[in-house]
Amino acid sequence: MSTLAPSTTATAVTTTLEMVHRTGRQLARTPQVPGIAVAQSVIFLLMFRYVFGGAIGVDGVPYVNFLVPGFVVGGMLFTAGGTAVAVATDAATGFNDRLRSMPISGTAVLLGRAVADMALLLGVAVVTAALGFAIGFRPSGSAGGVALSILLLVLYAWAIASVFLWLGLVGGSAQAVQGLGILGVPFSFLSSAFVPVQSMPAVLQVIAEYQPLTLMVDAVRGLVLGEPVTATTAHSLTFSVVGSVLWSIGLLAVFFPLAVRRYRRG
């Protein structure tokens, strides 16, 4: 007599969508999580625009135009710290243990979480960009450049979500992971997000020029603003775009498999 494989095993697509839905419900029930992320972006953007903006000059580009693309990209790191805390909380409360006991794909579970976190990061980025328009930001690049910058941000959000997903799984507790989230601060400030790299000491310039955040900021800024701002960067726009794509793919290739491995180990 032939036997049939169990039909209760959830497909990877179903598992991924269920995890996206579950994370979305969590955010809806705890609006303080996205609310804090948005409020943080608003406060810091306004502070840099109106408190520090008068003291920072960029040749040929209004500082608000220079700042907003950098803040959209850099702000994702701060938002991702909160998502890592949520991942750590799931691990600590036994939610992941219950999932591992079920006939579902661990990769799909984490992919669903990453997709939901991507959506949060991009949502905060949209709010930040909208506020940027309200305080004077005006893009001058082509429509194609703006479209390409959006695609880059989606890829970047996926990469960042994967990094912080792994941090949430290895952190051990929500408190520890919250402390690890501070790692985003030096990466943001040691980049071209808020000031031109050329204004930094020579040693720091070498580090800042090639780190992933700078390349993504320069790529997005160059695509949405065009020629005036590309003259302020150390590398060509093509170099920044290609470099940002390679960095994002590299981070994904390293950290998502690491997160899956950690999840399976428990």
N, C-alpha and C positions, 0 to 999 in steps of 0.2 A: 504494500500500500504506500502510495506516495504521500509525503507530508508537505504542507505549505509553510512557507516562512511566516513568522508572526506579522500580522498586518497592523499591529499597534505601533510599530516603530515610526516615529515622526520623521518626515523628510527634513533635509537640511534647510530647505527654503521655509517650510512651516515653522521650524524651530527659530530661525533667524527672525522671521516676522513676529513671532510671539514674543521674543525678547525685546524687539523694538517697541512693540505695543506695551509690554510690561513696564519698560523704562519710561515710556511716555506717560503712563498712568501714574508712576511714582512722581514724576516732575509736576504733573497736574495736582497731585495731592499735597505736594510740598512746594508751593510756588515760591517760597523763600529762597530755594536753591537757584532757579534762573533769575529771580528777582535780585538776589545779592550780586550775581554775576553781571547783570545789566547795570545795577547801581554803581558797582565798582568801576566798570568801564566809563560810565558817564562822569563820575567824579574825577577820575584821573585824566580823562580827555579834557575836561573843562579846566582842570588845574594846569595842565601843560599848555593849553591854548592861551589862558588869560593870566596865569601867574608867571610861568617860565618863558612863555612865547616871546615876550618883549626883550628878553636877554639873549635869545638864541637867533642867530641870523644864518640864512642859507642863500648864497649868491644866486640871483636870478629866479628864485622861487619863493613865493609867500610862505611863511612858516606853517600856516594852517594847511596848505596843500602838501607840504612836506610831511607834516605830522600825521594827518588822518590815515593815509595808507599804512604807515608804520604802526600806528596804534591798532588798526584793524587786525593786522597780522600778529603783532606782539601780544595783543589782548587775549588771543586764543590760549596762550600759555597759562595765563592767570585763571581763565575759565576752566581749563582742563584739570587744574588742581582739585576743584570741587567734584568733578566726575570721578577722579581717582578715589576720593574719600567714600563715595557711594559704592564703588566696587569693593573697597576694603570692608565696608559695613556688611555687604552681602556675604563675603567670605567669613567674616567673624560670627555672623548670626546663624550660620549653617545652611543658608540658601543654596550655596554652590554644592554642598554635600548632597542635598536632596536632588539637585539636577544631575549630579554624577551617578546617582542610583537609578536614573531613568534611561531607557534605551534611546537616547538622543545624542546628536553629535556635539562634542565639546567645542569644536571649531565653529559650528553654527551658533552656539550659545554666545561665544565671545564676539563673533561677527555681528550678531544682533545688538549686543551692548555697544560695540564700536560705532555702528551706524547711528544708534540713538545719540551717542555722545557727539558724533559729527554734527548731527542736526542741531544740537544745543550750541556747539561752538559757532556754527554758521549763523544761527539765529542771533546770537550776541553780536557777531560781526556785522550783520545787517543793521541792527539797532545802532551800533557804533558809527557805521557809515552814514546812516540817516541823521544822527546828531551832528556828524561832520558837515553835512550839507547845511544844517541849520546855523552853524557857527562860521560859515564862510568857505568851506571846501568846494572847489569847482574843478572837475576833471577836464582836461584838455586833450586827452588822447583819442584815438579812433574807436569806433564801436567795436571793431574786431579786437582791438587791444583790451578793451574793458571785458569783453566776453572771455578772452583767454585768461585774464586775471582771475575771473570767477572760477574757471576750471582749475587753475593753480591753487586757489584757496580751498576748493573741495578736496583735492589731493593732499594738500598740507593738513587740513583738518583730520583726514583719515589717519595720516601719519602720526600727528600729535595725539589723537585719541588712542592709538595703539600703544604709544610710549607710556601714557598715563594709565592705560588699562593694565599694563604689566606692573607699573609702580604700585597700583592699587592691590594687585594680587600678591606681591612680594613684601609689601609694607608691614604686614603683621597686624596692624590695627588702624582705625580711622585717625587716631591722634598722630601716630607715626607718619602716616601718609600725608596728613595735613602739613606736617613739618617738611616732608620731601617736596611738597608743592612749591616751596620757596626757591627751589632750584630754577624755576622759570625766571626769577628776578634778574640774576646776573646775565642770563642769556639775552633778556630783553634790553638791558641797559648796555651790555657789551655788544651792540649791534648798531645798524644804521636806522633803527626804528625811530629814535628821537633826535639824534644829532648826526651830522655827517661823520663817517669813519675818519676822514682826513683830519678832523679836529682832535683826535685821540693821540696819545703818545705812540711813538713808532712801534714799540713792542705790542701794544694792544691792537694797533691797526692790523698787524699780521693775523692775529687771532680773529678779530672782528670781521675782516674782509671775507673769510672763507667759511665761517660758521653758517649753518643752515638758515637761521633766522634772517641774517643780513641778505643772503642771496634771494630769499623769498620776498623780503621787503623791497629790495631793489627791483626785482622783477615786477611785482605788483605796482609799485610806484611808477616805474618807467612805462608800463603798459597803460595806466590810467591817466598819466600826465604828459607823456610824450617827450619830445626833445628837450624842453627846458631843464627837466630834472635829471635826464640821463647824463648830462655834463657834470653833475655833482657826484657821480659814483665812480668807484675805482675801476670798474670793469664795464664792458659793453652790455647792452640790454640782452643780447643773445646769450652771452656768457651767464648772466644772472638767471635767465629763464631756464636754460639747460641745467645749470647747477642746482637750481631749486627743485627741478623735477628729479634729478638724480639723488639728491639728498632725501627727498620725500620717499622715493621708491626704496632707497637703502634703509631708512628708518622702518618702513613697513616690513621689509624683508627680514629684518633682524628682530624687531620687538613683537610683532604679532605672533610669529612662531614661538618666541620665548613665553609669551602670555599663555598660549595654548598648552605648552609643555608644563608650565606652572599650575595651570588650572587642573590638568589631568593628574598631577602628583598630589593635589589636595593640600 
